[in-house]
Amino acid sequence: MTLPDTPSSSEGLDEGRVQATNPNLQADRALLDLLICPVTRTLLRYDAQRQELISDAARLAFPIRGGVPVLVVDDARHF
């Protein structure tokens, strides 16, 4: 799957796949595309504005800190 270089929002997500717009994350696109929710084992969606990986199935938002996804349930935001 090819990801656009500069999407402006979450529009155009390819079946919930992660999109990297942050320069720190662009180098890790292949890794981000493989990440799954540690709770539901479903694909994560990247929220560029909040710098989070979203699990719609678990209703959790995992933070990205310093360009590193933190997939720890205790650190996730419930929504």
C-alpha positions in Angstrom: 0.0 0.0 0.0 1.3 3.4 -0.9 0.6 6.3 1.5 0.3 9.9 0.4 3.1 12.2 1.6 1.0 15.0 3.1 -2.6 14.1 3.8 -4.3 17.1 5.5 -6.7 15.1 7.6 -8.0 11.6 8.3 -9.8 11.7 5.0 -8.6 9.1 2.5 -7.7 6.5 5.0 -7.3 3.1 3.3 -9.5 0.7 5.2 -8.3 2.1 8.6 -4.7 1.8 7.8 -2.2 4.1 9.5 -1.0 7.1 7.6 2.2 8.9 8.5 2.3 12.7 8.0 4.7 13.6 10.8 8.3 13.7 9.4 9.4 11.6 12.4 6.9 8.9 11.4 7.4 8.9 7.6 10.5 6.8 7.8 8.5 4.1 9.7 5.5 3.8 7.4 6.0 0.1 6.9 6.1 -0.5 10.6 3.1 1.7 11.3 1.1 -0.1 8.6 1.7 -3.4 10.6 0.7 -2.1 14.0 -2.5 -3.5 15.5 -4.5 -2.8 18.6 -3.1 -4.9 21.5 -6.7 -5.4 22.8 -8.7 -6.3 19.7 -6.0 -7.2 17.2 -7.6 -4.8 14.6 -5.9 -2.2 12.5 -5.2 1.2 13.9 -6.1 4.6 12.4 -3.6 7.5 12.6 -4.9 10.8 13.9 -2.3 13.4 12.8 -3.9 16.3 14.7 -3.8 14.5 18.1 -0.7 12.4 17.3 -2.5 9.2 18.3 -3.2 5.8 16.9 -6.9 5.0 17.2 -8.5 1.7 17.8 -12.2 2.2 16.9 -13.0 -1.4 17.9 -11.6 -0.9 21.5 -12.5 2.8 21.6 -8.9 3.6 22.7 -6.5 6.2 21.5 -2.8 5.3 21.9 -0.4 8.3 22.1 2.6 8.8 19.9 5.4 10.3 22.0 8.6 11.5 20.4 7.6 9.7 17.2 7.2 6.4 19.1 3.7 4.7 19.3 2.9 3.8 22.9 0.6 0.7 22.6 0.2 0.3 26.4 -3.5 0.1 27.4 -2.9 1.9 30.7 -1.5 4.9 28.7 -4.4 5.0 26.1 -7.2 7.5 26.2 -10.7 6.1 26.3 -13.3 7.7 24.0 
